[in-house]
Every structure is written in structure tokens, then in C-alpha cells.
Amino acid sequence: IRILLVEDLPTDAELVEREVRGGLPGSQILWVDNPRDYLAALNTFQPDAILSDYSLPGFDGMNALLLAMERMPETPFILVTGAMNEETAVACMKAGAWDYILKDHLQRLVPAILNSLERGRQRRARKEAEEALAASEGEYRRLSHEFQSLLDALPDSLTLMDKDLKVHWANSAALKLFGKRKEGLIGHRCFSLHSQGAEPCQDCPVTASFASGEPASLVTPTADGRIWDLRSIPLRDDHGEISRVI
């Protein structure tokens, strides 16, 4: 574990280093006491955690915190200070500090470091998951748009039906065939659209596909003198059940 320690008092730095090495053997600890070395360490040392005193000559813990938040916002920043009033502590936590430890309670330091590192790991995992989700959603939207464009280019009228014979989706050819916009088609029962009837067609192929799980077809005349060639194809869900029919 690479730990950057910001401290101006050698004796205090030694106490902190001893505490860290006792609880986290093998840790790499880099000690700096001025803003120039601190900035350089952020860029080159790439710490896993930053421990900083609050009161430093010409450079306080708040400045160190703000610089860390600007350059390494996902790196845990813990204040290790001799004294800190509640108002200052609240201000630091609001500014992005992960924790603060009083120097007369250094036994809390290693648990605080480990806790912060775990929180950091969870943050990164959550961020990666969110980025992966956003990427997959973007890919889904792209593929959905391409698939919709493909189905809209087909000359055949396609509709997606449920067990109640309601339309859930339609391509452009279906909208043109029925002479309706999507809002006039989606949610309506198919037989009210193509035959203006109040009941399903006799031997309805959609009902047959839901019952058998197999494709079905029907050629039927309507009251307006047209003849409809209806073909249905069942679609199964992840559990193998018929969820919709095209």
C-alpha cells in the first residue's frame, strides 16, 4: 500500500509511520512537508491513501485536500491532526475528506485506512458497473434503433400481440395498412382494427399460437370486402413460456 504522509513535524511523522507499519507491514510511505513536494508526489508516487496534518506552515490540510480532490478524487484522504474543532471537521468532510484521526488516538489510524481503502474499492467497482451499464444501454438503444429501422423497411405488416389480442408494437407497414398513428393502434385489440368486429376471428391464429406454441395461419374475409392473410409466430420468454405473438 502506497501512503503519502503530509506532515511538518518529524516526531509526529515518525509516530504515524510506526503506527502504519505496525498494522500494515510492507507499506510504502512517502513523507512530504511542503506543497511543491506534495504536488510532485501526487503525480509520481500515485498514493493509494493520503494522510495529512491539518496545521502546516504556509500549507494547511484543507489546501492539501482540495488539491487531492482535484487530481485524485477517488483516493482516500484522511486528516491526522493534533486538534480539530467540530466546525473544521465538518467543513473538511464536506470538502471530500474520508475521515479524520486525532494524534492522541492513532490506534484508530490503521482501521481507518483499511476502511477507506475498502470504500474506495467499492466506489470504483460501482463506477465501473455504472459505466458498463451505461455502455450496454447505449448499445441496446443503438441495436433497438437498427432493428426497428429494419422492421419498418419490410413491406409486410407486423404487429406484436399479447394473450388479450392487444397490439403492443407495430411496424410502419402496419400503421400504413390500418391508416393509423401508433397511439391509435397500440393497446387496441386486433379484431377491432382489421374487421371492426367486437369478437375475435373464428379460428384466430394468435389464440392458436398461444395455445399450441406453434405458428398458425388464417385466410379470412372482412365486412368491407377485403381478404386478410393472417400468420402468427409465437415468441418465448427466458422461461420458455409464450409471452407474445407476432
Secondary structure, DSSP 8 states (H G I E B T S, - for coil): -EEEEE-S-HHHHHHHHHHHHHHSTT-EEEEE-SHHHHHHHHHHT--SEEEE-S--TT--HHHHHHHHHHH-TTS-EEEEES---HHHHHHHHHHT--EEEEGGGGGGHHHHHHHHHHHHHHHHHHHHHHHHHHHHHHHHHHHHHHHHHHHHHSSS--EEE-TT-BEEEE-HHHHHHHT--GGGTTTSBHHHHHS--SS--TT-HHHHHHHHSS-EEEEEE-TTS-EEEEEE-EEE-TTS-EEEE-
